[in-house]
Amino acid sequence: MEREQDRWKRIYRYVRLAGDIDHNLLHAYPDNLIVGVLLWGALNDRPVSWACERQHWPGAIRPGTLPSQSCMSRRLRTQSVVAVLERSYQALREELPSGMLKFIDAKPLPVGGCTKDHDALYGRAASCKARGYKLFCLCDGLSKAADDWLLGPMNWSEQKAADIFLSRITPGCVVVGDGEYDVSRLYDAA
C-alpha cells in the first residue's frame, strides 16, 4: 500500500508544474505550497490547521516554512490558488484512461443545525430534509475518476446539475444515473 508521503510527492509534482506562474511578490508563500499544504491535510483526513503544524510533516517532505491557518484561509480563496488546483487536477486527470461510459450522482453534505452559514439551504437529503450543500459528480466508468463536479446548495435538484454536466460533456458518451435523472427533458438534452 502506498504511503501518504509517497502519494503526496507524486501528486505534488503536478502541483509544482501547475503553480510556477505565481508572480505576486506580496505573497510570502507560493501558490503551489498553499495547495501542497491543503493536499497534505486531505491525504491524511485532517483539517488544514493540522497540516499547518510542522510536527505533522515527515522530515523528508516538510517545507522549510509553513503558512499559518489564517494565511491558508485567505489564500485558498484567491483566483491564483484555485487556478493551480484546477490545472493540477486536469494534469492528473489526463494521466488516467477515459471511457465513453459516465455515471452521474449527488451526495448531500448536511451542516449542523446551529450553523450561521447563509449559503447552506434546506433541501432533500437521504430520506429526510436537511440544511447544507450537495456535491454533484460525473464520474468516468473506466477510471472511476471525477470528470466534472459541482457544489451547490441542498435545494438544487439533480436535474439542474445534469443540465450543466450535459452541456459540458463530450458528445457520444453514455450517461447513467438513478431515478432522480429520469425526466424526458434530460433524455432530449442527452
Secondary structure by P-SEA (a helix, b strand, c coil): cccaaaaaaaaaaaaaaaccccccccccccaaaaaaaaaaaaaaccccccccccccccccccccccccaaaaaaaaacaaaaaaaaaaaaaaaaacccccbbbbbccccccccccccccccccccccccccbbbbbbbbbcccccccbbbbbcccccaaaaaaaaaacccccbbbbbccccccaaaaaac
